[in-house]
Amino acid sequence: MKKLPILIFIVLCFTAMATSYGSYRKAQRNIESDLQQALAKTINEKGVETMRQDSIRAYRSIARTEGEMMTIAVGDETLRRHLRNQQLGEMAFITYTVGRERGRWKVTFDTEAKCSAAMIWSLSDQRLSAWLTVMALLSLALSFRDKRQSQPTTNREPSSSLEWPRCEGGRQSQPTTNREPSSSLEWPRCEGGRQSQPITMDCFSATHLTPMQRQLMEMFVASDSHRLSKHEICDVLWPKKDDANETLYALISRLKRELDKTSNYDIISDRGRAYVLKQRKSGS
């Protein structure tokens, strides 16, 4: 069944070509028939003997060698006047074959039209062939469209992390996905009867963070409770430093100032042993 549209296209193309050639041959036969009827009327009007005598007198001086035969095409107004198809007028001629046979002059005449193949094709009826060609092209286009629609769509694998919309104006919009939340993020908690929004790195897209500040923020976001002990932070950021409390304090201070400028989140010290990333309450 997959090859059926191609077979239909091939059949229609061959049918269109055969129809076009048939119309061309019919136009040739119509031209020949028109010439013959015009010649018959010309002979009937002029008379055979008059045409022969005029031809002999006109071409006797040309045929010098005894027994020589010569065919000459001559335009004839009477012939052209009797043509049904006036487009053949300038191309239609009476042909005279003049020569001597057994010591006597002999003249035979016929008619022809010097038509090019393009002229004959223009006189033929190619409407049916054109319609068949259009149908062939349409069938081919439809087969390609059906083939494209039947191709299976590639389903992308679900992302391993939950994606949330970016923060606008310091507030987080609601998620637009129906997938279950990642275990690395905490769902909103109820605070004062209102539900807070989940924390993701998109919330800090407008915050200008240094590489170390960004690494620390990623640690806060990845934590289920968004709480990190000093020991956890120092082991990740300064694993070879024995006492990094002062360095950590300076990093937290600068990070708090950046968050205060561009977000509604803050880092709170938890009894001096840990830090917690929290969303500031409205109006604070």
Secondary structure, DSSP 8 states (H G I E B T S, - for coil): -TTHHHHHHHHHHHHHHHHHHHHHHHHHHHHHHHHHHHHHHHHHHH-HHHHHHHHHHHHTTT--STT-EEEEEE--HHHHHT-S-GGGGGGEEEEEEEEEETTEEEEEEEEEE---HHHHHHHS--HHHHHHHHHHHHHHHHHHHHHHHHS--------SS------BTTB-------S---TTS----EETTEE-----GGGGTTS---HHHHHHHHHHHHSTTSEEEHHHHHHHH-TT-S--HHHHHHHHHHHHHHHHHH-SEEEEEETTTEEEEEE--TT-
